[in-house]
């Protein structure tokens, strides 16, 4: 049985001709949650077992960013362009205000959306978000992320592509083997989850769809994430925000997350202990309950 058979796959065309795609799943017609997946991710970066969403009456709107899945690439993009895509999705679906969540590479996009469209967000949560890094923090990361983000910081797009290409090829050939290779030096809590058959179903579908049009979206997003974030106005954020992070996360160092949260007067950091980047999958009931209570 296909665990994604009941997922609604939708899209719209933006004024510049680009396609922007998303899915709706969980309790269709229920309380809307706008969900921004990590990098690389797609509209099918979903839980294969979505009971936790049904139990909370959530219609989960999972988006994908330009260059991933069915969504048209936008070379040289920052964060603002996709914020306006998200607002257009909410307009299309008839939602004035929603709860908002984002993980990993979706984190900066949550910040950008909260800054640019504050009237559309009831409350927000970022889980293991990608923060801006100090020079000494790259060495705390898995090699793939460290090398790619260093190159992005320096504006070396060709080098970003060269760093990501072997992992892209490995994941394209076999998503699960590819991610196991990329996460070989991740903490044990992350490597244990890689063996979970339900997690593997969701991951394989999500990343397989992310790379349906190639790796350009991954390159563009890495350039934006590793860049100067000039189009995110952190000072404008007044949304109630929680940020969940583990101290053993080798994809996104917790010291950088602490520093970023300290700059946000309406944000609270929730430290999950010595766990890694995939821990929010296990804690999603707790994370959702905290978000929905705000």
C-alpha positions, 0 to 999 in steps of 0.5 A, a space after each residue: 500500500 502506498 503511504 502517500 496515496 491520500 496526499 493532495 499534490 497541488 501547484 500554482 503559477 506565479 506572475 513570472 511564470 514559475 511553478 510553485 508546488 506543495 502538498 496537503 496531508 493529514 486532516 484535510 480541512 483541519 487546522 492549517 500548518 505551513 511546513 517548510 522542509 529541510 535541505 534538500 527537501 520537497 513537498 513530499 518530505 513527509 512522515 510516512 505515518 502521519 498519525 501525529 498530524 491526524 491526532 491534532 486535526 492538522 492539515 499540513 501544507 508542505 512546501 518546496 522551494 525553487 529548483 526542488 521537485 516540481 517548483 521552477 528554479 530561480 537562480 541567484 535567489 535569496 529568501 524573499 522570493 520564496 516568502 512571497 511564494 508562500 504568501 501566494 500559496 496561503 492566498 490560494 488556499 484561503 488562509 489568512 494566518 497559520 502556524 508555521 514550522 521549518 526544519 534545518 534549511 527551512 529555518 532561515 525561510 521561517 525567519 524571512 517569512 515571519 519578518 516579511 509577512 508577520 500578519 500571516 503567522 500565528 506562531 512559529 517553530 524552527 527545529 534544528 535550523 541552519 544558522 549563520 556560522 562563525 569561522 570556528 564552527 565549520 569544523 564542528 559539522 559533517 564534512 559535506 555541510 562544512 565544505 559546501 557552506 564555506 564555499 557559499 560564504 565565499 561566493 564560490 558557486 562552482 565549488 559548491 556544486 563540486 562539493 555537493 555533486 558526489 553526494 547528489 550522484 550517490 543519493 540519485 543512485 540510491 537515496 538511502 545509501 546516499 544519505 548513509 554515506 553523507 551522515 557517516 560521521 553524524 552522532 549515533 542518535 542520527 545513524 540509528 534513525 537511518 535504520 527505521 523503516 518508516 523513516 526510510 520510506 518518508 526520506 526516500 520519497 521526499 529526497 527522490 522528489 527533491 532531485 526530480 529536476 536535478 541538483 540546481 535547487 540544492 546549489 542555489 539553496 546552499 548559496 543562500 544559506 551560506 551567504 550574508 542573509 541580506 534579505 532577512 530583516 531579523 530586527 523586524 521579527 515579532 512573531 512568537 518563535 521557539 527554536 529546538 536544537 540538540 547539542 550533538 547536532 553536526 549538521 547545524 552547530 548549536 553554538 550558532 543557534 544560540 547566538 542567533 536566538 539571542 538576537 531575536 527578542 520574541 524567540 526561545 531556544 529549547 535545548 534537547 540535550 546531546 542529540 543530533 539533527 534528526 531528533 525532531 522526528 522522534 519528538 514531533 508530538 511534543 514540538 507540535 503541542 508546544 507550537 499549537 499552544 501559542 
